[in-house]
Every structure is written in structure tokens, then in C-alpha cells.
Amino acid sequence: MRQRADFGDAGREWGGAGPFARSIRWHRGTVPRTSDIDKEDLTVQYYLNTHFPTPLRETPMPTSLDIPFAIVFPILIVAVEVLYFNKRLKARIAAEVPNARRSAYRYVVIGEWGITAAALLLWARAHRPWDTLGLVPPQDWRLVPGILITALIVAVTIRQFRAVRRLGVERRTALRARLGAVEFFMPHTPAEHRWWLPLSLTAGFCEELLYRGFLTWLVASYVGLPAAIGVVVVAFGLGHASQGRSGVIKTGLVGLVMSIIVVLTGWLVPAMIVHALLDIGAGQLGFAIYYDRPAPA
């Protein structure tokens, strides 16, 4: 402990910030010669800098650009849901406009990647660590539940695919009524089904980064993590307003589950994979139900 205390004092003399400083300010490429600094001190400092848990680091605060971005992008997504998907897209589908759904899928992919790119640029511009955003895997026990949760969802998705293939005509007809609120967005043709995969991967990566990553971090910086999760759950649910009230509630609950996964695993990637697989499975089910296959000759 004596060596660690002496090293912290020396760190402050060099212009550092004590034993938890992220770096040592070298002067002219040489280590200051002082009786309290030796090779063992440097080893201790390196270990503290690279192995201490993230909560001991200074939490980066949002900048003046982060706040308006975090306000605008959820409002923009809700506006697109209400004005485009809930009105225009449904009207275009009812009018049997060719490629209406495929066009909507393309708009979602382009739009979400554009918003995500803006979030990543803001993050990089502020020189914030990527593990704070949740893009770096944890180096402790939380890595294990992340792997287990992902493996479980992969297994469930594979089982669902097999079950969907065995659906009979009566079962498909019964399921149509249950998926009525999202029928307008589900793939109905092979061409739409092919677009569903990039759409699902986009939603998995972009929405998790934006909501469970960027927005949760920003709100938690001011009101704490539990309240931030609540705010993000509401924002995420409203971001699917075109699915109606029940769809908003269900999607909000899914968002809550994703937030819990992120908290348990310490990073976004398991939630991204789970999100994408859930969407892929929903599209597979929708395609199986709504695609009118030509009758055999």
C-alpha cells in the first residue's frame, strides 16, 4: 500500500490524477528520476489503469451536441411511424401499389444507419471510451451470461424456424388474426422476404445502439440508470406507434428485456443479436402465414 500511495503522489507531481489516472504524462520521453518511482511502481500503475472496473473511471458527461440529438432522433422516429407507416404506407398497401413494403424496408435501413452514423460520430468526436457505449465486451463474469443468453436465443430461433415450416393451413389461418396489427409490415412475397434479413440486422444493431446505448447513457448521466431505462422503454415503445396501442406496449416490454440483457451482460452485442433474431423470426413467421403460395399443378 505504501508503494501505491507514493506513486499517486508522484503522479500528481507529474500533472496526473493520482493512482486512477488513465495515463502518465511523460516529459521529453523520459521518466522523472525520483526515489519513490521504480519499475514495480510502474507495474502497479499499469495494472490499475487497465484492470480496474469501469465504474471507478470518471463518467463522461454529454456535450451540447449530444442533448439535442438525443431529443430529436426519438421524436423523428415517432413522426415517421405516425405520418409515414401508419398513414401513407398502409394507404399504399391498400391501393396495391407495387413494391410498397420493399420501399419502406429500404427507407428504414437507410434512415436507421444514417441516425446511427451520426451517433457514432458524436461519440468519436467527444473522445469517449467505446466501452461506455457498450461496444466492448466485459472482461469479467458478465461475459458468461452474454454468451449463454445469445446461445439460448439462437437455439430458440432455430426451433421456431423448424416449427414454422410445419405449420398447416388451419394453423396459419388462426395466426393471421393474432398478427393483424403488424400484418401491413410483414413480408408477403419472396422479394419482400429477402429484404427482411437486412432490415432485421439493421434494427438489431442500430436500435440497440441508439436506445440501449446512446440514449440510456445520456439520460442516466442526469437521472440514474433505473429512471433512464424507464424513459428509454417508453421512447422505444412509441417508436413503433404504427402497430397500435398494444404494439407499443408489447414493444416497450421487449425494450425492457433488452435493457435487462445489457445490464446483466455489460455490453450491447448480446442484445443486438437477440433483437435481430427476434425480428428475423417474426419475419419468417409472417412470410409463412401471408405468402399465398401457388397451388401445385
C-alpha positions in Angstrom: 0.0 0.0 0.0 3.0 2.3 0.7 4.2 2.0 -2.9 0.7 2.7 -4.3 0.3 5.8 -2.1 3.7 7.1 -3.1 3.0 6.5 -6.7 -0.3 8.5 -6.5 1.6 11.5 -5.0 4.2 11.3 -7.7 1.5 11.1 -10.4 0.1 14.4 -9.1 3.5 15.9 -9.2 3.8 15.0 -12.9 0.4 16.6 -13.6 -1.5 13.3 -13.4 -4.6 12.5 -11.4 -3.4 10.0 -8.8 -3.5 6.2 -8.9 -6.5 6.1 -11.2 -5.1 8.3 -13.8 -5.6 7.0 -17.4 -2.1 7.9 -18.4 1.2 9.2 -17.2 2.4 12.4 -18.8 5.9 11.8 -19.9 8.3 14.7 -20.2 10.7 14.7 -23.1 10.4 10.9 -23.5 12.0 10.1 -20.1 10.6 9.0 -16.7 11.3 11.5 -13.9 14.0 10.2 -11.7 12.8 10.1 -8.2 13.5 7.8 -5.3 9.8 6.9 -4.9 9.4 5.7 -8.5 10.7 2.4 -9.7 9.8 -0.4 -12.0 7.4 -2.0 -9.6 5.5 1.3 -9.2 5.0 1.5 -12.9 3.8 -2.1 -13.0 1.2 -1.3 -10.3 0.0 1.8 -12.1 -0.3 -0.1 -15.4 -2.4 -2.7 -13.7 -4.7 -0.1 -12.1 -5.2 1.7 -15.3 -6.1 -1.4 -17.4 -7.8 -3.7 -15.0 -9.9 -1.7 -12.6 -13.6 -1.9 -13.2 -15.2 0.8 -15.4 -17.3 2.4 -12.5 -14.1 3.7 -11.0 -13.4 5.7 -14.1 -14.7 9.2 -14.4 -18.1 9.0 -16.2 -18.1 11.2 -19.4 -20.9 13.7 -19.5 -23.0 14.6 -22.6 -21.9 17.6 -24.7 -24.1 20.4 -26.1 -24.5 18.4 -29.3 -25.5 15.1 -27.6 -28.5 16.5 -25.9 -30.4 17.9 -28.9 -29.5 14.8 -30.9 -31.0 12.6 -28.1 -34.1 14.7 -28.2 -34.5 14.9 -31.9 -33.9 11.3 -33.1 -36.7 9.6 -31.0 -39.1 12.3 -32.0 -38.1 11.9 -35.6 -38.7 8.1 -35.4 -42.1 8.6 -33.8 -43.0 11.1 -36.5 -42.0 8.7 -39.3 -44.1 5.9 -37.6 -47.2 8.1 -37.4 -47.0 10.0 -40.6 -45.4 7.5 -43.0 -46.0 4.0 -41.8 -49.4 4.4 -40.1 -50.9 6.5 -42.9 -49.0 6.6 -46.2 -47.6 3.0 -46.2 -51.0 1.5 -45.1 -52.7 3.5 -47.8 -50.2 2.4 -50.4 -50.6 -1.2 -49.5 -54.4 -0.9 -49.5 -54.1 0.6 -53.0 -51.9 -2.4 -54.0 -49.0 -0.1 -55.0 -46.2 -2.3 -56.3 -43.1 -2.7 -54.0 -44.7 -0.6 -51.3 -43.3 -2.7 -48.5 -39.9 -3.1 -50.1 -39.6 0.7 -50.4 -40.5 1.0 -46.8 -37.8 -1.5 -45.8 -35.2 0.4 -47.8 -36.2 3.7 -46.1 -35.9 2.1 -42.7 -32.5 0.6 -43.4 -31.1 3.9 -44.9 -32.7 6.0 -42.2 -31.5 4.0 -39.2 -28.0 3.6 -40.4 -27.9 7.4 -41.0 -29.0 8.2 -37.5 -26.6 5.6 -36.1 -23.7 7.0 -38.0 -24.5 10.4 -36.5 -24.5 8.9 -33.0 -21.1 7.2 -33.6 -19.6 10.4 -35.0 -20.8 12.4 -31.9 -19.3 9.7 -29.7 -16.0 9.7 -31.5 -15.8 13.5 -31.7 -16.1 13.6 -27.9 -13.3 11.0 -27.5 -15.4 8.9 -25.1 -14.4 5.3 -24.5 -16.3 2.8 -26.5 -16.9 0.5 -23.5 -19.0 3.3 -22.0 -21.3 3.0 -25.1 -21.4 -0.8 -24.6 -19.5 -1.8 -27.7 -16.6 -3.5 -25.8 -17.1 -7.0 -24.3 -16.7 -7.1 -20.5 -13.5 -8.6 -19.0 -15.3 -10.1 -16.0 -18.0 -12.7 -15.2 -20.6 -10.7 -17.2 -19.2 -12.2 -20.4 -20.6 -15.6 -19.5 -24.3 -14.6 -19.3 -23.9 -12.7 -22.5 -22.7 -15.8 -24.3 -25.4 -18.0 -22.7 -28.3 -15.7 -23.5 -27.2 -15.4 -27.1 -26.8 -19.1 -27.4 -30.3 -19.7 -25.9 -32.0 -17.3 -28.3 -30.2 -18.8 -31.3 -31.4 -22.2 -30.2 -35.0 -20.9 -29.8 -34.9 -19.2 -33.2 -33.7 -22.4 -34.9 -36.5 -24.3 -33.2 -39.0 -21.7 -34.3 -37.9 -21.9 -37.9 -38.5 -25.6 -37.9 -41.9 -25.2 -36.3 -42.9 -22.5 -38.9 -42.1 -24.9 -41.7 -44.5 -27.5 -40.3 -47.5 -25.1 -40.0 -50.6 -26.4 -41.5 -53.3 -24.3 -43.4 -55.6 -24.1 -40.4 -52.9 -23.0 -38.0 -51.7 -20.3 -40.4 -55.2 -19.0 -40.7 -55.6 -18.8 -37.0 -52.3 -17.0 -36.6 -53.3 -14.3 -39.1 -55.8 -12.9 -36.7 -53.2 -12.7 -33.9 -50.7 -10.8 -36.2 -53.3 -8.4 -37.5 -51.7 -5.2 -36.1 -48.4 -5.9 -37.8 -49.7 -7.6 -41.0 -49.1 -4.5 -43.1 -45.4 -4.6 -42.4 -44.8 -8.3 -42.6 -43.2 -9.7 -45.8 -45.8 -11.2 -48.1 -43.7 -12.1 -51.1 -40.3 -13.7 -51.7 -38.8 -10.4 -52.7 -40.0 -8.7 -49.5 -38.8 -11.7 -47.5 -35.3 -11.3 -49.0 -35.3 -7.6 -47.8 -36.4 -8.6 -44.3 -33.0 -10.0 -43.4 -31.0 -6.7 -43.8 -33.9 -4.9 -42.2 -33.7 -7.2 -39.2 -29.9 -6.9 -38.9 -30.3 -3.1 -39.2 -32.9 -2.9 -36.4 -30.8 -5.2 -34.2 -27.6 -3.1 -34.4 -28.9 0.4 -34.9 -31.9 0.4 -32.5 -29.9 -1.2 -29.7 -27.0 1.2 -30.1 -29.4 4.2 -30.2 -31.8 3.3 -27.5 -30.0 0.9 -25.1 -26.6 2.5 -25.8 -26.6 6.2 -26.6 -30.0 7.3 -25.2 -29.7 5.2 -22.0 -26.2 6.6 -21.3 -27.3 10.2 -21.8 -30.4 10.0 -19.7 -28.6 8.0 -17.0 -26.0 10.8 -16.8 -28.7 13.0 -15.2 -31.3 10.8 -13.5 -29.6 7.5 -12.9 -29.8 4.1 -14.7 -33.2 2.9 -13.4 -35.0 6.0 -14.4 -33.1 6.1 -17.7 -34.3 2.6 -18.5 -37.9 3.6 -17.9 -37.6 6.6 -20.2 -36.0 4.5 -22.9 -38.7 1.8 -22.6 -41.3 4.5 -23.3 -39.4 6.0 -26.2 -38.7 2.6 -27.8 -42.4 1.7 -27.5 -43.5 4.9 -29.1 -41.0 4.3 -31.8 -43.3 1.6 -33.0 -46.5 3.6 -32.9 -47.8 2.3 -36.2 -48.5 -1.1 -34.5 -51.2 0.5 -32.4 -51.6 0.7 -28.6 -51.0 -3.0 -28.0 -48.0 -2.9 -30.3 -46.5 0.0 -28.4 -46.9 -1.8 -25.1 -45.5 -5.1 -26.3 -42.6 -3.4 -28.0 -41.9 -1.4 -24.8 -41.8 -4.7 -22.8 -39.3 -6.1 -25.4 -37.2 -3.0 -24.9 -37.3 -3.6 -21.1 -36.0 -7.1 -21.7 -33.2 -5.8 -23.9 -32.2 -3.2 -21.2 -32.0 -6.0 -18.7 -29.8 -8.0 -21.0 -27.5 -5.1 -21.4 -27.3 -4.5 -17.7 -26.6 -8.2 -17.0 -24.0 -8.7 -19.7 -22.3 -5.3 -19.6 -22.4 -4.7 -23.4 -24.8 -4.2 -26.3 -23.8 -7.1 -28.6 -25.9 -9.8 -26.9 -29.0 -7.5 -27.1 -28.2 -6.7 -30.7 -28.1 -10.4 -31.6 -31.2 -11.2 -29.7 -33.1 -8.2 -31.2 -32.1 -9.2 -34.7 -33.0 -12.8 -34.2 -36.4 -11.9 -32.8 -37.1 -9.8 -35.9 -35.9 -12.5 -38.3 -38.1 -15.0 -36.6 -41.1 -12.6 -36.8 -40.5 -12.1 -40.5 -40.2 -15.8 -41.1 -43.5 -16.4 -39.3 -45.2 -13.6 -41.2 -43.9 -14.8 -44.5 -45.2 -18.3 -43.8 -48.6 -17.0 -42.9 -49.2 -14.3 -45.5 -47.4 -15.7 -48.6 -50.0 -17.2 -50.9 -48.1 -20.0 -52.5 -49.2 -21.1 -55.9 -51.3 -24.2 -55.9 -49.4 -27.3 -57.1 -50.2 -28.3 -60.7 
